[in-house]
């Protein structure tokens, strides 16, 4: 039997997750959206929230956010990091 690890998110991590979920939702509508949404404000919001993470935040999350691997960061925050695949940097 596997071990279940429950991780409590900080308020900032939760805000990042909500922004990443919103970004994911917007991206899924891009093909049919007219006009195309401007994603720059979303990226700026996520970057601003990432800068607010305290010292001692999970290095894996920080890596994903620094590399703009937003889908990986979303999966990580959802407790689904095992679904992430190795990136071009050699990091999962």
C-alpha positions in Angstrom: 0.0 0.0 0.0 1.3 3.5 -0.9 1.9 6.4 1.4 -0.4 9.4 1.1 1.5 12.7 1.7 -0.7 15.7 2.4 0.9 19.0 1.8 -0.6 22.2 3.1 -0.4 25.1 0.7 0.4 28.6 1.8 -1.9 31.4 0.8 0.6 32.5 -1.9 0.8 28.9 -3.3 -2.9 28.7 -3.4 -3.1 32.1 -5.3 -0.5 30.7 -7.7 -2.5 27.6 -8.3 -5.7 29.6 -8.9 -3.8 31.8 -11.4 -2.3 28.7 -13.1 -5.8 27.1 -13.3 -7.2 30.3 -14.9 -4.3 30.3 -17.4 -4.9 26.7 -18.3 -8.6 27.4 -18.9 -7.8 30.4 -21.1 -5.2 28.4 -23.1 -7.7 25.6 -23.8 -10.0 28.1 -25.5 -7.2 29.8 -27.6 -7.9 27.9 -30.8 -11.5 29.2 -31.1 -11.2 32.5 -29.2 -11.9 35.7 -31.2 -10.2 37.9 -30.4 -7.2 36.0 -28.9 -6.8 36.8 -25.2 -3.7 38.7 -24.1 -1.8 36.3 -21.8 0.8 38.8 -20.7 -1.1 40.0 -17.7 -1.6 36.4 -16.6 2.2 35.7 -16.9 3.0 38.9 -15.0 0.5 38.0 -12.2 2.0 34.5 -11.8 5.6 35.9 -11.8 4.6 38.5 -9.2 3.1 35.8 -7.0 6.1 33.6 -7.4 8.3 36.5 -6.2 6.2 36.5 -3.0 7.0 32.9 -2.1 8.9 32.8 1.2 12.3 31.4 1.7 12.2 27.7 2.2 9.5 27.2 -0.4 9.8 23.9 -2.2 12.7 24.0 -4.6 10.9 22.0 -7.2 8.0 24.5 -7.3 10.5 27.4 -7.5 12.3 25.6 -10.4 9.1 25.2 -12.3 8.1 28.8 -11.9 11.5 30.2 -12.7 11.6 28.1 -15.9 8.0 29.2 -16.8 6.9 25.5 -16.7 3.5 26.6 -15.6 1.8 23.2 -16.4 4.4 21.4 -14.2 3.9 24.0 -11.4 0.1 23.5 -11.6 0.5 19.7 -11.4 2.9 20.0 -8.6 0.5 22.2 -6.6 -2.3 19.8 -7.3 -0.3 17.0 -5.8 0.2 15.4 -9.2 4.0 16.0 -9.6 4.4 12.3 -10.6 2.6 13.1 -13.9 5.3 15.6 -14.8 7.8 14.5 -17.5 11.5 15.3 -17.7 12.1 18.7 -19.4 14.9 19.9 -21.6 16.8 21.0 -18.5 17.0 17.4 -17.3 14.7 18.2 -14.4 11.4 16.5 -14.0 
